[in-house]
Amino acid sequence: MSALQKRNTSVSISAVDLFCGVGGLTHGLQQSGIKVLAGLDVDPTCRYAFEKNNAATFIEKDIRKFEGPELSSLYPSGDVKLLVGCAPCQPFSVHTRKYRKHKDQRQDDKWGLLNDFGRLIEEVRPEIVAFENVTPIRKEDIFADFIGKLKFLKYSVYQVLVYCPDYGVPQKRRRLVLLASTLGEISLIPKTHLRATLGCAGETSLLQTEDYERLPPCPTVRETIDDLPPIAAGEVSETDSLHRARRFKAKNQARIKQSKPGGTWKDWDVQLRAPCHQKPSGETYTSVYGRMEWDKPGPTITTQFHNFGSGRFGHPEQDRALSIREGALLQTFPEDYDFLEPRVPVRITQLGIHIGNAVPVRLATVIGQSIQKHVEENTHG
């Protein structure tokens, strides 16, 4: 039994967030009560949002040039060391595989970053590791190697596929969550929300009857964005510079007017259909150019959530795509989360990348709560 496991007093957890971006994972961990000391990211445009909204330092550095001693120096003596990260998911995502069929994704510059995450774990030996990514990564050798390294280093490893509405995230997002610990067996806390009450997509819940009576229903688009003031395509709210929607070309304006919540491009007049829709393969692209439904969770928020043609990102009733603020809210960022320095122009594409790449704050909070529970159970008595 380690010295940590013998303690009877409260144990403090300190975390470092690799691939921190604008701070979705960090913010959720802090909401759960975990101290995040620093975030590491190669993109300098993430610094303002990360530091402005989180009591943590932004380190602008490529993980491939980040060494164990430098990481170790960030942790205070006596704390449980937590190392977290969401390595860039683009090489492993379904979208990438679908639209880059003839490219070897292993040649992507981001492919090997998971190896550096593993390298730092080996060099620093944090008591706990947490990792979130897209589900297809499970099929890759690089992920199997990562798991193998953790087990070789004597970590207890837990992984689960999470349907995010089960944990209060208002989007039909599915993610792999991995937790690993040297303190003992670790797992994610039980589901916090129901999925079936309002027709949430997904598998049948395995919760017991008493759980149905206890848990709130999964969150919906209506509950998340309905109180924002209406805007048109190309407009900006007078009260929130991030509540702005992309301007539409005439054809897309006509398309969204004929789009139904939960419907497809098949609802349009034939002359409005895109060339890809005329092909047999186009029959499967039913979610692009789609409207969301008010009383269900939204779609998975990607870096292109502000584009009507990139997914089911049409507003349920206003003739436009999601605004930047709406995408952030569906990612469960607080409404007052400050993404942009004063007097810096709003760049929709850049903000879309920052928000779409983030770990949903609510999911990060659940991860933090799971770690807190695990540490409390394994470092007392």
C-alpha positions in Angstrom: 0.0 0.0 0.0 1.4 3.4 -1.0 1.8 6.3 1.4 -1.1 8.1 -0.2 -3.4 5.1 0.5 -2.5 5.2 4.2 -3.6 8.7 4.7 -6.7 9.5 6.8 -6.8 13.2 6.1 -8.2 14.9 3.0 -6.0 14.5 0.0 -5.6 17.3 -2.6 -5.6 16.6 -6.3 -3.6 18.7 -8.7 -3.9 18.3 -12.5 -2.2 19.3 -15.7 -4.2 19.4 -18.9 -2.4 18.4 -22.1 -3.9 19.6 -25.4 -5.9 22.1 -23.3 -7.3 24.3 -26.0 -9.7 27.0 -24.6 -10.2 25.0 -21.4 -13.3 22.9 -21.6 -11.7 20.0 -19.8 -9.9 22.3 -17.3 -13.1 24.2 -16.5 -15.1 21.1 -15.8 -12.4 19.6 -13.6 -12.3 22.9 -11.7 -16.0 22.8 -11.3 -15.7 19.4 -9.7 -13.2 20.8 -7.2 -9.9 19.7 -8.7 -7.1 22.1 -9.0 -5.8 22.5 -12.5 -2.3 24.0 -12.4 -1.6 24.5 -16.1 -2.7 23.7 -19.6 -0.4 22.8 -22.5 -1.3 23.6 -26.1 0.6 24.5 -29.3 -2.1 27.0 -30.4 -1.4 30.5 -29.0 -4.9 31.7 -29.9 -6.3 29.6 -27.0 -4.3 31.4 -24.3 -6.7 34.2 -23.6 -9.8 32.0 -23.1 -8.0 29.4 -21.1 -6.4 31.8 -18.7 -9.3 34.3 -18.5 -11.8 31.7 -17.4 -9.6 29.3 -15.4 -7.2 29.7 -12.5 -4.4 28.0 -14.4 -1.4 28.9 -16.5 -1.3 28.4 -20.3 1.9 26.9 -21.5 2.4 27.4 -25.3 4.4 24.3 -26.2 4.3 21.3 -28.5 3.9 18.2 -26.4 6.7 16.5 -28.4 9.1 19.1 -26.9 7.7 18.9 -23.4 9.8 16.8 -21.1 9.0 14.9 -17.9 11.1 17.0 -15.5 9.3 20.2 -16.7 6.0 18.6 -16.2 6.9 17.2 -12.7 8.0 20.6 -11.6 4.4 21.9 -11.9 3.0 19.5 -9.3 3.2 20.5 -5.6 4.7 18.0 -3.2 2.2 15.7 -1.5 -0.7 16.2 -3.9 -2.2 13.4 -5.9 -0.9 14.0 -9.4 -3.6 13.9 -12.2 -2.6 14.1 -15.9 -5.4 14.6 -18.3 -5.7 15.2 -22.0 -7.8 14.9 -25.2 -5.2 14.3 -27.9 -6.4 15.8 -31.3 -9.1 13.5 -32.6 -9.1 14.4 -36.3 -7.0 11.5 -37.4 -9.3 9.0 -35.8 -12.7 10.5 -36.4 -15.5 9.1 -38.6 -15.7 12.3 -40.5 -12.0 12.2 -41.4 -12.2 8.6 -42.6 -15.3 9.3 -44.6 -13.9 12.3 -46.5 -10.2 11.3 -46.7 -10.7 7.7 -47.9 -7.6 7.6 -50.0 -5.2 9.0 -47.4 -3.3 7.1 -44.7 -4.3 8.9 -41.5 -1.2 7.6 -39.8 0.7 10.2 -41.9 -1.2 13.0 -40.2 1.1 15.1 -38.0 -1.3 14.6 -35.1 -1.4 10.8 -35.2 1.6 10.1 -32.9 0.7 12.7 -30.2 -0.8 9.9 -28.1 2.6 8.3 -27.9 3.9 11.5 -26.3 1.1 11.5 -23.8 2.2 7.9 -22.9 5.9 9.0 -22.7 5.0 11.8 -20.2 3.0 9.3 -18.1 6.0 7.0 -18.0 8.4 9.8 -17.1 6.2 11.5 -14.4 4.1 8.5 -13.1 1.0 10.5 -12.0 -1.3 8.6 -9.7 -4.2 9.2 -12.1 -4.6 9.6 -15.8 -7.8 10.7 -17.7 -8.3 10.7 -21.4 -11.2 11.5 -23.7 -11.4 10.9 -27.5 -13.6 9.8 -30.4 -14.8 6.2 -30.2 -13.0 4.8 -33.4 -9.6 5.3 -31.7 -10.3 2.0 -29.9 -9.6 0.1 -33.1 -6.1 1.6 -33.7 -2.8 0.0 -32.7 -1.6 3.3 -31.3 -4.4 3.2 -28.7 -3.7 -0.5 -27.9 -0.1 0.5 -27.3 -1.2 3.3 -25.0 -3.3 0.9 -23.0 -0.4 -1.6 -22.9 1.9 1.0 -21.6 -0.5 1.9 -18.8 -0.9 -1.7 -17.7 2.9 -2.3 -17.9 3.3 0.7 -15.5 0.8 -1.0 -13.1 -2.2 1.3 -13.7 -5.7 -0.1 -13.2 -7.3 0.9 -16.5 -11.0 1.6 -17.1 -12.5 2.6 -20.4 -16.2 3.2 -21.3 -18.1 4.6 -24.3 -20.2 7.5 -23.1 -23.5 8.7 -24.6 -23.2 12.3 -23.4 -26.9 13.0 -22.7 -26.7 10.3 -20.0 -24.4 12.8 -18.1 -26.3 16.1 -18.8 -24.7 17.1 -22.1 -27.4 18.3 -24.5 -25.9 16.7 -27.7 -25.9 13.2 -29.1 -22.2 13.0 -28.7 -20.5 9.6 -28.1 -17.0 9.6 -26.7 -14.5 7.2 -25.2 -13.5 8.0 -21.7 -10.5 6.3 -20.2 -9.5 6.5 -16.5 -6.3 4.9 -15.1 -5.0 4.9 -11.5 -2.2 3.4 -9.4 -4.4 3.8 -6.3 -6.9 1.0 -7.2 -9.9 0.2 -9.4 -11.4 3.3 -10.9 -14.6 4.0 -12.9 -17.0 6.7 -14.1 -19.8 7.6 -11.7 -23.3 6.3 -12.6 -25.4 8.1 -15.2 -26.9 11.3 -13.9 -29.7 11.9 -16.5 -32.4 9.8 -18.2 -32.3 9.4 -21.9 -35.7 7.9 -22.9 -38.2 10.4 -21.5 -37.9 12.9 -24.3 -37.0 10.5 -27.1 -33.2 10.7 -26.8 -31.5 8.5 -29.3 -29.3 5.6 -28.0 -29.5 2.2 -26.4 -32.2 1.3 -23.9 -31.2 2.5 -20.5 -30.3 -0.2 -18.0 -31.2 1.9 -15.0 -33.5 0.4 -12.3 -37.0 1.7 -11.7 -36.0 3.7 -8.6 -33.3 5.5 -10.7 -35.9 6.6 -13.2 -37.8 8.3 -10.4 -34.6 9.9 -9.1 -32.9 11.3 -12.2 -33.8 14.3 -14.3 -34.5 13.9 -18.1 -31.6 14.3 -20.5 -31.2 18.0 -21.5 -32.6 19.3 -24.8 -31.9 22.0 -27.4 -34.9 24.0 -26.1 -33.6 24.0 -22.5 -30.2 25.1 -23.7 -30.6 27.8 -26.3 -34.3 28.9 -26.4 -33.8 31.9 -24.2 -31.3 33.6 -26.6 -32.7 36.5 -28.6 -33.7 35.6 -32.2 -31.3 36.6 -35.0 -31.3 36.1 -38.7 -28.5 34.6 -40.9 -25.7 37.1 -41.0 -26.9 39.0 -38.0 -25.3 39.6 -34.6 -27.1 40.1 -31.3 -27.0 43.6 -29.8 -26.2 42.1 -26.4 -23.7 39.4 -27.2 -21.1 39.6 -30.0 -20.8 35.8 -30.1 -24.5 35.3 -30.7 -23.9 35.7 -34.4 -24.8 33.4 -37.3 -23.2 33.0 -40.7 -24.7 34.7 -43.7 -26.4 32.4 -46.2 -26.2 32.3 -49.9 -29.6 32.6 -51.6 -29.8 28.8 -52.4 -29.1 27.9 -48.7 -31.6 30.4 -47.6 -34.2 28.7 -49.7 -33.1 25.3 -48.5 -33.4 26.1 -44.8 -36.9 27.6 -45.3 -38.0 24.1 -46.6 -36.1 22.2 -43.9 -38.1 20.5 -41.1 -36.9 19.8 -37.6 -35.5 16.3 -37.7 -36.1 16.1 -41.4 -33.7 15.8 -44.4 -32.8 17.4 -47.7 -35.5 15.1 -49.2 -38.0 17.6 -47.8 -36.8 20.2 -50.4 -37.9 20.9 -53.9 -35.8 18.8 -56.3 -34.1 21.9 -57.8 -32.7 22.8 -54.4 -30.9 19.5 -53.9 -27.1 19.4 -54.1 -25.3 17.3 -56.8 -24.1 14.9 -54.1 -27.8 14.2 -53.2 -28.4 12.9 -56.8 -25.8 10.1 -56.3 -26.6 6.8 -54.7 -24.1 7.6 -51.9 -26.0 10.8 -51.2 -28.9 8.8 -49.8 -26.9 8.2 -46.6 -26.1 11.9 -46.0 -29.4 12.6 -44.3 -28.1 14.7 -41.4 -26.3 17.4 -43.5 -28.4 20.5 -44.2 -30.7 19.4 -41.3 -32.6 21.3 -38.6 -32.3 20.3 -35.0 -35.4 19.4 -33.0 -36.3 21.4 -29.9 -37.2 18.7 -27.5 -34.2 16.3 -28.1 -30.5 16.7 -27.5 -28.6 18.5 -30.4 -26.2 16.9 -32.8 -22.5 16.3 -31.9 -21.0 19.8 -32.0 -18.1 19.7 -34.4 -15.7 22.5 -35.5 -18.2 23.2 -38.4 -21.3 23.7 -36.2 -21.8 27.2 -37.6 -22.2 25.8 -41.2 -25.7 24.7 -42.2 -24.3 22.2 -44.8 -21.9 20.5 -42.4 -24.4 18.6 -40.3 -27.8 19.0 -38.5 -26.8 22.5 -37.5 -29.9 24.4 -38.6 -31.8 26.2 -35.9 -35.1 24.5 -35.0 -37.2 27.4 -36.2 -35.1 30.4 -37.2 -33.8 30.3 -40.8 -30.1 30.1 -40.0 -27.3 27.8 -38.6 -26.2 27.8 -35.0 -24.6 30.9 -33.7 -21.2 30.7 -32.0 -22.8 31.2 -28.6 -25.3 28.5 -29.2 -22.6 26.0 -30.1 -20.7 27.0 -26.9 -23.9 26.4 -24.8 -24.5 23.0 -26.4 -20.9 22.2 -25.4 -22.0 23.2 -21.9 -19.7 26.2 -21.6 -21.2 28.7 -19.2 -23.0 31.6 -20.9 -20.4 34.1 -19.5 -17.4 32.1 -20.7 -15.1 34.7 -22.3 -13.6 33.4 -25.5 -12.2 36.6 -27.0 -10.1 39.5 -25.9 -11.7 42.9 -26.0 -11.4 44.7 -29.4 -10.3 41.5 -31.1 -12.4 40.8 -34.2 -14.7 37.8 -34.1 -13.4 35.1 -36.4 -16.2 32.6 -36.7 -14.0 29.8 -38.2 -11.4 30.1 -35.5 -14.0 30.1 -32.7 -15.7 27.2 -34.2 -12.5 25.2 -34.1 -11.9 26.2 -30.4 -15.4 25.3 -29.3 -15.9 22.2 -31.4 -12.6 20.7 -30.3 -13.3 21.2 -26.6 -14.3 18.5 -24.2 -17.9 19.4 -23.1 -17.6 21.2 -19.7 -20.3 19.0 -18.2 -18.6 15.8 -19.2 -15.3 17.1 -17.8 -17.1 17.8 -14.5 -18.4 14.2 -14.4 -14.8 13.0 -15.0 -13.6 15.2 -12.2 -16.4 13.9 -9.8 -15.4 10.3 -10.7 -11.8 11.0 -9.9 -12.7 12.8 -6.6 -14.8 9.9 -5.5 -12.1 7.4 -6.4 -9.4 9.3 -4.5 -11.6 9.7 -1.4 -12.4 5.9 -1.4 -8.7 4.9 -1.9 -6.8 7.3 0.4 -8.9 7.1 3.6 -9.0 4.6 6.4 
